[in-house]
Every structure is written in C-alpha cells, then in structure tokens.
C-alpha cells in the first residue's frame, strides 16, 4: 500500500474528531493535479487521488495537499532544470550573435589575407618572373607574420614591417648593383640607411600606419567577438543556489501541491524570484555594456580609417610602387650607401658583366578600387560591420533585463493584466511585495529568495574581469595602439604597435642625420681613409642634391 494512503485516512479521522457535531468533511480530488503531473512524464504512483495532510512538505505550504514527499523532491528538481533551460533559451540570441559573427569575421579576414598574398604573388611573377621567385620568401615572410599577428601571435607589427623593408632594400640593392659582391655585414650596413634615405619613397611610412592600425583593429575586434561568445556561453549556464531552487519550486510547482496546477505565478512575484536567482548575472551588465560600447567604436573604425580591406586589397600595388621608387633613385641611393658603408668589392667577371635587370623598368598600371577580389562568402567588410553593429546594439543590457524577458513569457506567468487570479506563493491572489532593484546588493530584502549579498559569485566576477581586460584592448585598438606592445615607460605617449595617427599625416618619424654609419669593407675592417676620401670627392656633387632633397622630404 503506498505510504500516502494511510496519510489520507489518519489526518482525516483526526480532523473529524475535532470538528463540531454535524460538520461534514470532504477531501478535494487531486484529479487535475494527477493529469498535469503525468503530463510532465512522472509516475502517477507518487500522487494521491485526494488531498492529504501536508506536514511532510519542506517547501510548499504545509496545508492539505496533493503532493507527497517524493513529488516535492521531483518537482523541485524539475523547477531547477526548467529555470536553467529558460536562462539558456532567453540568452540564445546573444550567444548565437557572437558565435555566428565571430565565424564570419574570422573567415573574412583569413580569406582577405590569402587573397592579398595570392594577388601579390601573381602580379610579381608576371612582372619580375624568376627575379621575384628567387626572392619570394621576403614577401612570403611578410604575409606569414601578418597572419601570425592576426591569429594572436606575439608579433610587433612596426618592427616586423621595418624588417620587411630593410630586407627588401638589401635584396634590391644587390639586384641594382650586380657588378659588386656584398657580404652579410655589408648588407646589414645597407639596411641602416633605410630610414634616412627613404629609398622606397613615402610608401613604407604610409603603409606602416595603415597596416598597423587596421590589423590591430581587426585582430582586437575578432578577439572581442571571441570574449563575448565565451562570456555569453558561460553566463547562460547558471547553477542556481539552494535558496534559488526553493524559491523556484515554490513559484512554479507549489500550485500543484495546492490543487491549482493551471494557475500561473503573478508577474511581480516572478520578477522577485528571478532577480534573486539572477542577481550576480545582473551585476555583469555594467561591464558588459561598456564592452559592447567599445566593440561598436572599433566597428566604426573598421568601417572608416582602419578598414583592413582597403589596406590589403591594393597592398601589391603599393609595394610595387615602392619598388619603382627604389629603381628611380637607385643611383643616388647606391652613392650614399657607398659613402657610408664603403666601396664594395667587384664581383667576379661573370657577374660584373650583368646589368640591372630589364624587368625592373616595368611600369605598373594604376590600381582600380573596383577590381577588389570577392572575399569570404561573397561579402564585404562594410556589410559585415553594419550587420554586427545592429546585433551588438540589441545585446546591450541583456543580463539585467533577463528577469523581465523570462517573466513576460505568457507560458511563464499570468501576465500583468491578471494580477488577482495568479499564484502569489501562498494562494491564488494578488502579489503585494514591491519589486526589488537589479543586482546582488539590492537583494538584501528580497522576500522570495534567500540571497547572501556578502558572497559575490566568483565565476561571474571572473567574467567581469575578462570583459574589463577586453574593453581596455578595444579602447587601445580604437586609438590605433596595440596593448600588447604599449611602452610601459611612458603610457601617455600611446606608443606601441600602432602609430595612433588618426589620418595619414603624422609627425615625421625619422630626421635625416649627417652622422654616417662607420665605413666597412666586406670583412668589417675600416676602409682606408684615402679611398674613402676619394669616393667622397667623386660623389660630393650628387650627394649634396640628395641631402637637400631628403631634408625637404623629412620636413
């Protein structure tokens, strides 16, 4: 015989003894509750046919009830699962936003880099043929480092780009002076003149500004999408406290125990329960909103001056323009280098017979912006950014409004228009307590959930810190700076992997100096002073012109 059968008889017999003569007692049927309970997938063996005394109940009112101990335990566990699912479903939009947009942006940037590298390779193979192919690793290394930076590698963009131009100068210097033999030490001396002589014109300076700030913005933005995705995924998986579980059971299933399975909770009652259960999540909101604002600012940069698409699409044409500048100024550059680094040794007879390759006189057609290659998924950066901006705006205040979103669901509560015929935690009547404010500290007097405001959720605090760190990176990216390479000796200077310049007109990065690099021969010995003097007298006229031109350029 089920335990609840005896429990029905004994309390009822006791009740009969205490009632006045002639009074009639009729236990209410649990038929409606049995039907609702069975619809949840539970065994009807747990539930009585008629109400029983409720002294055994630990959460619901200890009055006559349709609930046994087993039922209360199972419904309590059911309320916990339903709450967890509710939070996950309600935050589904924000989670899918970050998951899907991270995937799209990452695919876009990776394909953009692949397209740019392929375009440069195709163009330079057609133009320079074997000369390019024999030196292609210089360009391959450039794209390898750009990809490594984008994927989170520890790359200083400015140093990497400076190294690229120095290596390119060394290779080209040998190609335009095939009659000489250059040792590694001599070529190292040559690279020291990259900044002073500007052999590639103003292309390296402009490209460095454009590439650094565009890549910083792109990488940081995708990192932001990653952090948003991870935080949203983690926070949406809640672990309700024992106090929260009790409150959920009382709100969702104590109506079953009172024989009122169709009566839904009052709207304000639901809000207090959810605000108590989601108090820590609401505390995430302030930092989350700052993070979203920072993401929107960087998105605007990606649409405008930090547009990585407009930087990478024509990068092959920009580098070829720099090479042409070097060709046109090859004599002046060589003369200055010979003065500073010493007269190089002649190459063997076979090599000295060669002249500068004819291919280097090729002129490149002007770049046409309409010829951009189609990038990932046939979209463009502008379209991607416009889409994500709209989605990001919708995700603001998502954590503080979670209780309201859950409680406005008509399957969850009786709604705001039915305040008299709803479950208030004790009976079917109006809910009178006031609604609590958001956040942990405001739950000290929550009438429905026992919340320990002195113990913030460690897990949520970790997510707050992750957002704070990411927001700081985004702010730096907005200013064109890479937080990973900030100059800690002078934080206010804004130095780092980005120039911080808001347009292409920046202060002159290098001043021309007349102090020359020490003269060396291929074996790093000092060149005979008389030979150096002879070289100086022969080139003094042309060098004077170069100096004047460079001084004007640097101003």
QUIRAMO-V848073 format. One record per residue. N is the residue number from 0. RES is the residue in one letter. SS is DSSP state (H for helix, E for strand, - for the rest). PHI is phi in whole degrees, -180 to 180 (none if undefined). OMEGA is omega in whole degrees, -180 to 180 (* if undefined). Layout:
n res ss phi omega
N RES SS PHI OMEGA
N RES SS PHI OMEGA
//
This chain:
n res ss phi omega
0 X - none 179
1 X - -56 -176
2 X H -60 -175
3 X H -75 -178
4 X H -66 177
5 X H -64 -180
6 X H -66 178
7 X H -73 -173
8 X H -70 -174
9 X H -64 180
10 X H -62 -178
11 X H -67 179
12 X H -67 177
13 X H -65 -179
14 X H -66 -180
15 X H -62 -179
16 X H -67 -175
17 X H -91 -177
18 X - -83 176
19 X - -62 -180
20 X - -61 177
21 X - 91 180
22 X - -71 -176
23 X - -121 180
24 X - -116 178
25 X - -135 180
26 X - -66 -179
27 X - -76 -179
28 X E -76 176
29 X - -104 -176
30 X H -57 -179
31 X H -66 179
32 X H -68 179
33 X H -58 -179
34 X H -66 -179
35 X H -68 -179
36 X H -66 178
37 X H -65 179
38 X H -65 177
39 X - -79 179
40 X - 96 -179
41 X - -90 179
42 X - -75 179
43 X H -74 177
44 X H -67 -178
45 X H -79 -165
46 X - -113 179
47 X - -75 177
48 X - -83 179
49 X E -132 -177
50 X - -60 176
51 X E -127 177
52 X - -64 -171
53 X - -109 -179
54 X - -62 -177
55 X - -80 -177
56 X - -72 -179
57 X - -104 -177
58 X - -117 -176
59 X - -79 179
60 X - -54 -176
61 X - -84 176
62 X - -114 180
63 X - -61 -166
64 X E -144 173
65 X - -97 -175
66 X - -104 170
67 X - -93 177
68 X H -60 -180
69 X H -63 179
70 X H -66 -179
71 X H -62 179
72 X H -64 -178
73 X H -68 179
74 X H -70 176
75 X H -65 177
76 X H -66 178
77 X H -64 -180
78 X H -65 177
79 X H -63 -180
80 X H -64 -180
81 X H -66 178
82 X H -64 179
83 X H -59 179
84 X H -67 179
85 X H -61 -179
86 X H -64 -179
87 X H -65 180
88 X H -69 -178
89 X H -68 180
90 X - -93 -177
91 X H -60 -178
92 X H -59 -177
93 X H -67 180
94 X H -68 -179
95 X H -68 177
96 X H -58 -177
97 X H -72 179
98 X H -65 -175
99 X H -70 -178
100 X H -73 174
101 X H -62 -180
102 X H -62 -178
103 X H -65 -179
104 X H -65 -179
105 X H -64 177
106 X H -60 -177
107 X H -63 -177
108 X H -66 179
109 X H -65 180
110 X H -69 177
111 X H -60 179
112 X H -67 179
113 X H -63 180
114 X H -63 -179
115 X H -64 180
116 X H -66 180
117 X H -64 -180
118 X H -63 179
119 X H -64 -179
120 X H -61 180
121 X H -62 -177
122 X H -66 -176
123 X H -76 175
124 X H -66 179
125 X H -64 -172
126 X H -85 -173
127 X H -108 178
128 X - 59 -175
129 X H -63 180
130 X H -59 178
131 X H -70 -176
132 X H -62 179
133 X H -72 -179
134 X - -121 -173
135 X H -66 -178
136 X H -64 177
137 X H -62 -179
138 X H -78 178
139 X H -62 179
140 X H -64 178
141 X H -59 -178
142 X H -71 176
143 X H -60 -180
144 X H -70 177
145 X H -64 178
146 X H -67 -179
147 X H -65 177
148 X H -64 -177
149 X H -59 -177
150 X - -84 173
151 X - 102 180
152 X - -68 -179
153 X - -84 -176
154 X - -119 172
155 X - -89 -173
156 X H -60 -178
157 X H -63 179
158 X H -64 -179
159 X H -65 180
160 X H -69 176
161 X H -59 180
162 X H -66 178
163 X H -60 -178
164 X H -68 177
165 X H -65 179
166 X H -66 179
167 X H -64 177
168 X H -62 -180
169 X H -60 -179
170 X H -65 -178
171 X H -69 180
172 X H -61 177
173 X H -70 -178
174 X H -70 -180
175 X H -87 177
176 X - -129 -176
177 X - -69 -179
178 X - -79 -179
179 X E -118 172
180 X E -107 -178
181 X - -120 176
182 X - -81 178
183 X H -62 180
184 X H -65 180
185 X H -66 179
186 X H -65 176
187 X H -65 176
188 X H -65 179
189 X H -59 -176
190 X H -64 179
191 X - -68 -179
192 X - -94 -178
193 X H -57 -175
194 X H -71 -175
195 X H -74 -174
196 X H -86 -177
197 X - 47 -177
198 X - -63 -179
199 X - -100 -179
200 X - 72 -177
201 X - -94 -177
202 X H -61 -179
203 X H -58 -179
204 X H -65 -179
205 X H -65 -178
206 X H -66 179
207 X H -63 178
208 X H -61 -176
209 X H -67 -177
210 X H -67 -176
211 X H -63 -176
212 X H -72 178
213 X H -68 -180
214 X H -71 176
215 X H -61 -179
216 X H -65 -178
217 X H -65 -178
218 X H -64 -177
219 X H -66 180
220 X H -64 179
221 X H -67 175
222 X H -62 177
223 X H -62 177
224 X H -64 177
225 X H -65 -179
226 X H -64 178
227 X H -59 179
228 X H -63 -177
229 X H -66 -180
230 X H -63 -179
231 X H -62 179
232 X H -64 -177
233 X H -72 -175
234 X H -70 -179
235 X - -73 176
236 X - -98 -174
237 X - -87 173
238 X - -122 -175
239 X - -63 178
240 X - -74 176
241 X H -56 178
242 X H -64 178
243 X H -68 -179
244 X H -63 178
245 X H -62 -179
246 X H -66 179
247 X H -65 178
248 X H -61 -179
249 X H -61 -178
250 X H -79 -171
251 X H -88 -170
252 X - -125 173
253 X H -65 172
254 X H -58 176
255 X H -60 -176
256 X H -65 179
257 X - -91 179
258 X - 78 -178
259 X - -125 -174
260 X - -66 -178
261 X - -91 -179
262 X - -85 -178
263 X - -94 -179
264 X E -64 173
265 X - -66 -176
266 X H -60 -178
267 X H -67 175
268 X H -62 178
269 X H -58 -179
270 X H -61 180
271 X H -66 177
272 X H -64 -178
273 X H -68 178
274 X H -67 176
275 X H -73 -179
276 X H -72 -176
277 X - -112 -177
278 X H -62 -179
279 X H -70 178
280 X H -62 179
281 X H -64 179
282 X H -68 177
283 X - -72 -169
284 X H -60 -177
285 X H -59 -179
286 X H -70 178
287 X H -62 -179
288 X H -65 176
289 X H -64 178
290 X H -63 179
291 X H -63 178
292 X H -60 180
293 X H -67 176
294 X H -62 -180
295 X H -66 179
296 X H -65 179
297 X H -67 177
298 X H -60 177
299 X H -65 176
300 X H -64 179
301 X H -65 177
302 X H -76 -173
303 X - -112 -171
304 X - -69 -178
305 X - -108 -176
306 X - -72 -176
307 X H -67 179
308 X H -66 -179
309 X H -72 176
310 X H -85 -172
311 X H -82 -179
312 X - -56 -178
313 X - -97 -175
314 X H -64 179
315 X H -65 -180
316 X H -68 -180
317 X H -67 179
318 X H -68 179
319 X H -67 175
320 X H -63 178
321 X H -63 179
322 X H -65 178
323 X H -64 176
324 X H -60 179
325 X H -65 178
326 X H -60 -176
327 X H -65 -177
328 X - -106 -172
329 X H -61 -178
330 X H -67 -180
331 X H -65 -180
332 X H -64 -179
333 X H -61 -179
334 X H -61 -179
335 X H -66 180
336 X H -66 179
337 X H -62 179
338 X H -67 -176
339 X H -82 -174
340 X H -104 179
341 X - 99 180
342 X - -74 -178
343 X - -74 178
344 X E -78 177
345 X E -64 177
346 X - -78 174
347 X - -55 -173
348 X H -52 -177
349 X H -63 -178
350 X H -79 -176
351 X H -68 180
352 X - -73 -178
353 X - -82 176
354 X - -112 179
355 X - -57 -176
356 X - -57 179
357 X H -62 -178
358 X H -58 -177
359 X H -73 178
360 X H -93 -179
361 X - -65 176
362 X - -100 -179
363 X - -94 177
364 X - -69 179
365 X - -64 -178
366 X - -77 179
367 X - -109 -177
368 X H -58 -178
369 X H -74 -178
370 X H -92 179
371 X - -57 176
372 X - -71 176
373 X - -73 -176
374 X - -100 -170
375 X H -50 176
376 X H 57 178
377 X H 65 -177
378 X - -110 177
379 X - -134 -179
380 X H -61 -179
381 X H -59 -179
382 X H -66 179
383 X H -62 -178
384 X H -67 179
385 X H -59 -180
386 X H -65 -176
387 X H -69 179
388 X H -61 179
389 X H -64 -180
390 X H -68 -180
391 X H -65 179
392 X H -61 -180
393 X H -71 -177
394 X - -91 177
395 X - -68 178
396 X - 59 -175
397 X - -65 -174
398 X - -82 179
399 X - -76 -180
400 X - -92 -179
401 X H -55 178
402 X H -58 -179
403 X H -67 179
404 X H -64 -180
405 X H -68 -173
406 X H -77 178
407 X - -84 177
408 X - -66 -175
409 X - -67 176
410 X - -82 -176
411 X - -98 -176
412 X E -128 178
413 X - -78 179
414 X - 88 -177
415 X - -76 -178
416 X - -89 -177
417 X - -127 -173
418 X - -87 -179
419 X - -97 -176
420 X - -103 -178
421 X - -135 -179
422 X E -83 -178
423 X - -106 -180
424 X - 104 -180
425 X - -130 -178
426 X - -159 177
427 X E -85 -177
428 X - -166 -180
429 X - -62 176
430 X - -93 -172
431 X - -97 -177
432 X - -58 179
433 X - -76 180
434 X - -81 179
435 X - -72 173
436 X - -78 -177
437 X - -79 171
438 X - 96 -174
439 X - -63 -174
440 X H -65 -179
441 X H -82 -179
442 X H -97 -177
443 X - -59 -179
444 X - -114 180
445 X - -63 -175
446 X - -75 -173
447 X - -110 -175
448 X - -122 177
449 X - -81 -175
450 X - -115 176
451 X - -88 -175
452 X - -75 -179
453 X - -85 -177
454 X - -127 177
455 X - -61 -180
456 X - -67 -178
457 X H -60 -179
458 X H -62 179
459 X H -66 179
460 X H -63 177
461 X H -65 179
462 X H -69 177
463 X H -62 179
464 X H -67 178
465 X H -61 178
466 X H -66 -179
467 X H -64 179
468 X H -63 -179
469 X H -66 179
470 X H -62 178
471 X H -63 178
472 X H -64 -180
473 X H -64 179
474 X H -64 177
475 X H -66 179
476 X H -64 178
477 X H -60 179
478 X - -90 178
479 X - 83 -178
480 X - -111 177
481 X - -100 -176
482 X H -62 -180
483 X H -70 -177
484 X H -126 177
485 X - -65 176
486 X - -81 -175
487 X - -69 -180
488 X - -75 -179
489 X - -152 -175
490 X H -62 -177
491 X H -73 -178
492 X H -73 180
493 X - 71 -180
494 X - -74 -180
495 X - 165 -179
496 X - -75 178
497 X - -114 -178
498 X - -75 -176
499 X - 81 180
500 X - -71 -178
501 X - -89 174
502 X - -149 -176
503 X - -79 -180
504 X - -95 -179
505 X - -122 176
506 X - -58 179
507 X - -57 -174
508 X - -81 -177
509 X - -134 174
510 X - -94 179
511 X - -71 -180
512 X - -119 -178
513 X - -87 176
514 X - -68 -173
515 X - -97 175
516 X - -66 -179
517 X - -60 180
518 X - -71 180
519 X E -135 172
520 X - -95 -178
521 X - -57 -180
522 X - -101 177
523 X - 67 175
524 X - -94 180
525 X E -65 -179
526 X - -72 178
527 X - -54 -173
528 X H -62 -179
529 X H -70 178
530 X H -66 179
531 X H -64 180
532 X H -65 179
533 X H -64 179
534 X H -60 -179
535 X H -65 -178
536 X H -68 -180
537 X H -69 -173
538 X H -105 -172
539 X H -60 -178
540 X H -64 -178
541 X H -68 -179
542 X H -68 178
543 X H -61 178
544 X H -64 -180
545 X H -63 -180
546 X H -59 180
547 X H -61 -179
548 X H -64 -179
549 X H -68 179
550 X H -64 178
551 X H -64 -179
552 X H -62 -177
553 X H -71 177
554 X - -70 *
//
